[in-house]
Amino acid sequence: MNKDQVKGRVEEAKGKAKEVAGKVFDDEGMEIEGKVQKNIGKVQSGYGDAKEDVKDELDDD
């Protein structure tokens, strides 16, 4: 697991928590901010997953 995967998953979790808090407190801005943060985390972890896949392919050769 590389740093992009870890950071991305942490951002996903923080975004999800913020999204839920926004729903609980009826704060639409916080909810939207959480959704954005969660999606940024998904992109970053996806990038990390792709890097890991390429590294694994290169190591197999």
HELIX and SHEET records of a PDB file:
HELIX    1   1 LYS A    3  VAL A   24  1                                  22    
HELIX    2   2 GLU A   28  ASP A   60  1                                  33    
END                                                                             
